[in-house]
Amino acid sequence: MLKMAAVMSVVAAPALATGLEIEVSGEANGMVKIDLLEDVAPDHVAQITELAEEGAYDGVVFHRVIEGFMAQTGDVEFGLIEGGDMRRAGMGGSDKPDLKAEFSDIPFDRGVIGMARSQDPDSANSQFFIMFKEGHFLNGQYTVVGRVTEGMEVVDAIKRGKGQNGAVIGQPDVMTSVTVTE
C-alpha cells in the first residue's frame, strides 16, 4: 500500500518545467526563451542549468553561425566577450565532466537546441546550438536539450559567420545574461 502511495504521489506531482531566458545583444537584440527537455536529456539539462545558475554563460559569444543551419554558443572557457580568446572560441568547455550522449527521437527542426560535441558522441560539455531550419541529418547523432518557445526572430538576427565553418569575424553577438526559469 505504501509503495502504491509513493508511486501515486510521484505521478500526481507536477513536472518542473525548466527553461532558460537568454538576453542577446549585438546585431541581434532581445530575449530568447527556451524550454529545456529534462525528460529527454536529464544529464545535459542539469549541466546547462547548473552552468547558467553559476553565471558561466553570461557574456559568452555566438562563435559559429552558419546561414540556413545553426548558431552555436556556450564556450564558457574561451568564448567570453571579456577576457576570452576568440581565436580559440569553440574549442573549450567548462570544468565539469563531459556528458554521455542522450540521443532521442526528437528531430532537429527549426528552433531545436542541440548539444555541440567533438567526434566522440560522449564529449558534450557546455556548448550548444540553435537550429535556424531543420537539419534532420543530425537526428540521433546529437543530444536534443530543448527548443525555442519565444524569440526566434532574435535568433534569426544573430550575426552570421563566414566560410564553411561559420566562424564569426569581428564583433560577435553575445549572450549578455542567461537566467534559469521554472
Steps between C-alpha positions, in 0.01 A plus 500: 500500500782742588668418170183590313467828692861590421449428130177699492662800669773504236249462218275771643784746561533769234809471283745787539520685173857624481589762246745774412457867421792622291554873451684544169681815389693600189347492152220307669342658806232349717385208709501134396294265715583130499315200639758249622399136457610346828294187430692444173856588606509529880879503541556761228219723630638472856845610383368789288279613788787482748728702269228761445431530874875552559499783241744310277303578181475876569717685247559197274499563124337326206830388346375279215195607300418339166228649279211258451637260761567608861649742754747351750596641839584385852880485503535616860879453489610697192179663375467781752465845342713642784819306570434216257719389212293539184765314298420192710125558542324173435785285631418527869253380755441524871683345792215248526533150352402423141161335467391163364271547199126501567365445149126517439254480214435878508590637155728799446234743381508880497551632854628172647805525727768232480822442687822562309771237531817370337513180293441304821122479566574509874693830494227766542576739783372861491459600136164488326346606170162633386364386164399766243317234299465125501814290491373144517844364405587572868216282633620229736859630490479801733316542829187718483469709817222748427312724263443872455152601617534878449749726325580302187513835318793592729677173411439573130675838540823361655810612307601237245846356472714459190631199316411136529550484877292814565761678715375844599742773394523826695254570780279193565155509657501406868279341763501795738317306768359149530238440770343170606120501516256249647 
